[in-house]
Amino acid sequence: MALISLSALAQTQPNRMIVMKKPNLHKGFLVERIDSVFFTTVEGRVAADVTFLKYNNGSSGDTIWVNVKRTPECKLFQLNVIPKVVANNITSDEIAERYFERIGGTSYGEDFENGQITGFDKPFPANAEYTILTLGYDKYGIACSMSKADFKTPAKPLIGNPQVDCEILNVGTDRFTMKFTPNNDVKGYAFCSFEKGTAIQQFEQWGAMFGYTTFGDMIKGFCQKEYNFEHTNEWLKMTPGTDYEVVVQAWDNDGTYAEPQFFYVTTKKLGGNGLATVTIEIKDFKMEEEDLYLQRVIYTPNDQASLHRDIIIEKEAYEKPDMGETGVIAMLKTDNPNDPNWNQYGVDDAYWIVKPSTGYYACSIAKNAKDEWGEFVKKAFTTPAGTTPGAPVGKFGKRINFGVTNGVAKFDMGKIRKDKTSIKLEQK
């Protein structure tokens, strides 16, 4: 009725009906093929609750025993077994629906008290976490609620005791050197560095996207090289005064991972204990492309500065009562771990996206090796006139990094698994 009324008002005849779904998905229909549209109610949760019973890796392949119990309104369900790091990203029923739409697979219309899941395309690795995922469908074929059950494959006994000794040879402000020495039980090893406390977080964030089933897979993949001999490695362009963890993953002659080894190192701080200051130089202004104007500003800290933070702000915004020097200083002193350019070490030769014919202040503040903030400095400048108004930009100039793509990684179902699932669930 709503469609007919809108059609009459607009004096048009639509031939498509679009149903918007969450999150930002839609499904369309040809109007000529629609007989009727109605609303109805299905009471209660629609799901196939799954419980893990046991796992076995036999001569005929991997077998997982499960119990699957449908709710009263669940008429069908789909099922798959996926790495837990993938399942952790399936955080809603809508995402689960998209997942099963992509991989396809068999639908089941009965409960399984002692069901067996078989038909996996390759053996499960040892000591790996997996999730059994189901999605229930009601009598109209509508995807409703998911259910999960986690399990872990048994650890495989190691051949010997593969271990790698690590010796820290040198530590500087922006680099450190380590020597790795494997014992005779090591068939191979790999290593990778992270800021302290973030290695596991990296696996949880990137494991699914890169197809890593285990933490060891990620270390091996990130390293991009396998070693079976003594090796000395130097890390460059590291952040001064920062705690790092170097993770070493070794494996035995059968390819079984040992427990990962963690080694810790802290780079030296820059600066001294005196007053930290910054000198600001206003350099060239240019139009990089149509509507994109750039202002170059160089911030040079003195030898006492451990780190410094820099911005530019429109003069009009700076001089408002709620901002001023107090507001800018407070903002610069606030940590911003999500901005990779927030903490600067050494000379910062920065390009900012700006508007032409606009007054700005370039501002900076530094702190010394004792974490004492120094003098706040600012320098006024006005950008020259341009041939266009320029791209929209906020009151703070936006830093631009040439040759660097700034973006937020998003979980993409298409990068997990595009093939059809071949597993089968049978009643035993």
Protein Blocks (a to p, Z undefined) as FASTA:
>chain_A
ZZmmmmmmnopacfbdcddddehiacdddfklpfbdcddddedjdddddddfbdcddfko
pcddddddddfklmbdcdddddfklmmmmmbfklmmmmmmmngpaddfbdcfbbcdehia
bdcdehiacddddddddfkopafbdcdddddddddddehjaddddddfbdcfkbccdddd
ddfklmbdcdddddehilmmmmmmmmmmnopabfklmmmmmnopacfbdcddddehiaeh
iacddddddddfkopacdddddddddddeddfbdcdddddddddddfbghiacddddddd
dfkbmbdcdddddfklmmpmklojmlmmmmmmpccfklmklpcghjddddddddehiacd
dddddddfkopacddddddddddddfbebjaddfbdcdddehiacddddddfklmomcdc
fbdcddZZ
